[in-house]
Structure formats: structure tokens, C-alpha cells
Amino acid sequence: MQSPDGDDLSGPTSTSVRRDLVSGGVYALASAAQRAVAFLLLPLYTSVLSPAEYGRLSVLLTIVGATVVILGAGLDYAVLRGYVEREADAASQRRFVLSIWALLLIAAPVLAGATGLVVLMAAPNGGVARPREIVVALLAAAVSVCATTVPLAVLRAAQRLRHYLLLSGISIVTNAVLTVLAVVVLRLGVVGWLLALLASAVVALAAALLVLPWSLVDPFDRPGVVQALSQGLPLVPHALSQWSLQLADRAVLATIVAPAALGVYSLGANLALPSMVLVIALNQGFLPSYARARHDPRAVEKLRVTITLHVAIVCIVGLATSLLAPPLVGLVVSSAYSGAKSVIPWITLGYVFLGLYFIPMNAVSLIAARTKRIWPMTLGAAVLNLMLIYFFVPHYGVVAAGVASAVGYFALLLAISAYAAQIRVRVDIEWRRVGALIGTSASVYAAGMVLLPGSGVASLASRGTLLLCFSALLAVAAGVPLGAFRGVLREDTGSVR
């Protein structure tokens, strides 16, 4: 079976794309399950924690997130690429993986412990985050890095999807059970939440050691570790800047708008969040294909179909969120939050740009291995976002913050695309199909907004029908026969063990 451009979509390329699609679905399922469990348990937590405690907890969880980024040292990308590069030599592959894991098992707890001692000695007791809570947060982040950075990167690279789901499921269930026990049953408050996070990370680490048995390696792969750090460390400021691009808008808005307006924006951001989760999970499924393209010319050719499919799914996710989420505002919350309807499409558009940005970013980081100049681009996009919020929100309201988010992600997409072109990364993109996909998506969104009702059950039904019809248009625009993906969920990828 061939596409109009002559691509064979029934042979190895089709198998590779199906495998990537299954992987992306698994990662999306794991991410969605984690957030769904947390959302369902939220009424329990808020019935026990006071607003002040919940505010302190949000600050501490922000510290956990930033610490995970720093201690992880960008090694998830480096491990995935190094693992794929060593596929022909199992002994070298194992030595590389275990050497990096050994480094993290030692360095992450030591760095977190040392930082914790400084906090205990220097941090004031009367702050928003108390010293002992910060220490527990740091240790939880360190153990989480040890439990996830190397194991999940290896499972993604090998596409061992069942083991990936197993480890994710253990982490989700353990964290939920221990948090309910500590916070709701034992009433340990914020410290209890953090202790539960630490304990669940320990359980996740134990499970990872069973799935990927660890042992001392001789000799230690020093060149491989140095290479991985040289590739991963430049991604740390990039990841922190991207983290700021996703979260710092709320902090700036809190200083320039009323609490009610901030609540409207936060609701819109939360309803748009599934699109971000899905595009990130989708990208994780496609990462191995980019990593293999570094040394395999045949893998480079297969990326043509992979990238087209990547763009298609990102467009579907963005369109679904921007059309279906606004009517939900009127159905699930009071009319006081109606302003969130105008915020959601702009934030979602930003996440569409994020999903498209991953394509040149994967090429730069996994194919060209040129990561040292990436972080200024992300930092610039984050600063642009915050400056637009600061200057325009006081005049145009919180909708301007959503526009600023979209502009920030678009600037990031343009910057990384220009850099990929500058260093001449080997990626063949079917521009005609990609342009048709984006143009068709924009047209369908405009038709839905102009012709269909904007609220109520009728709006959800009519917009959902439009999305179903769009799926057929998407297949035509992409030039990918649907038969090429028949049975995708039943297929055994061959590396799922």
C-alpha cells in the first residue's frame, strides 16, 4: 500500500509508525491516569487541608518539580539516545545504562541532602514553606529522580510498554493510597503529603530495580557518562525555562489582577491542560524513532510519515480541546466563570505550538545532539510571555494572558525551527501535507465557532459531530490511508515484554 507520494505504508514504515502511535497512547494513558486520580481525590484532600495549608503545599510541590528538573540533569534524553545508539552491543548498552543510574543513585540523594542541611541552618521558620517541609520535598524529588529518569527512559527506548504501564501504575496507586492515609486518615497535613510522596518514590524505585535489575558495573562507563552529561546538562536551564513558561503566568497574574479574575484564568488553564498532557505523551512515543535516525538513513526516511502523523494528532488534540472545553464551562461551573470560555482556545493554541515545537526539538537534541544553545531560546520565550502579561493584561484582561501564552510558545517554535535549519539537521518534512493539515484544522475550528452554538449540551453534540467528520478530512489532508493503521491497538510491537 502506498501514499500518493509513493511512501510504502504497509511495510516496515507502517510498522514503525504504528509502534510509535501505540507508545504515545500508552504514555498518554499513564499521564491521564495520574492526573485523573489526583483530580478525583481532590475533594478528600481539600476537606482536610485548610486553604493556607493547600497554598503552602502548592509552593512545596513547585519546589519538588524544579528539583526533579535540576537533579535529573536532562539525562532522560541522553539515556534514550545512548541506549538506541548501542543497540548492536548489548554489553555496552547495559554498562552505559547502569553507569548513569549509579551516578544518579549516589549524586541525587547527596545533593538533595546537602541542600536540605543548608535549608535547615539558614531558612527562616516563619516562611511560607517551612524548613523541614522543604527538606522532605528535596528528598522526595531526589528519590523520584532515581526511580524514574533512567528506568522510564530505557523502557521508552526499548518500547517495553507493559513494564512502563506497570511502573506507572505502581507509582500512581502507591502515591494515592499513602497520601490518603497520611493526609486524610492520620491528619499529618502538608508534611504527611510530602512523606507520602517520598514513600511512594521509594516504592517506585524498588519496583524499577526489579524491572531493570541494577548491579555494579566494571568498568564504569566514564566516557559514556561524560557524553550523556554534556548532552543533558544544557537541557536543564531549557527545562526550567519551559517549566516557567507553563506555570509562572499564574504568579505574575496574582500581582496584577483581582483574585476572581485569576480564578477564571486558572479554570481555563486547567480545562486546557489535557491538550498539553496529550501532546507531551504523544511526543514520548515518537522519541525512539528520532533517536534511531541519528545513525540509520532508513530511519530518517521513515520519519517523513512519523512527522506527518505527529502533526495530524497534535491538530486533532488542539481542535478537540478548543471546541469542546468552552461549552463545558457553562455545564460544570457557575456563570461567574464564564470568562474562561475565551481563555481556553488561546491557551490550547499555545499547546498546539508546543506539540509542533517537539518536532524540530527532537531533531536538534536526538539527531544532531546540539543542545548547548537551546536554553536561551526557551528562556527568551518565557520572558516574552511574562512581559506580554505584565503590559497587556491590565488593559485587556486575562484573555491577554492566554494570548501571551500562545505567543510565547509560537516564539519558541520559531526559534528552535530556525536553529534546526541553521545546523542543517537531517529531517525530511512533507510540507504540502503538513500545510494541508494545519490549514484544514484552522478552517474546521473557524467553522465550528461561527456556525455552531457556543454553550449547552447541543453545543457539545454538534461540535463533537464536527470533530468526527474532521477525522475523515484529516486522513485525506495527511495522505495517510487509514488501512495502514488497522489493528494498531492489537499489534504486538515485539519489544513489549
Beta strands, then each sheet from edge to edge (+ up, - down):
end
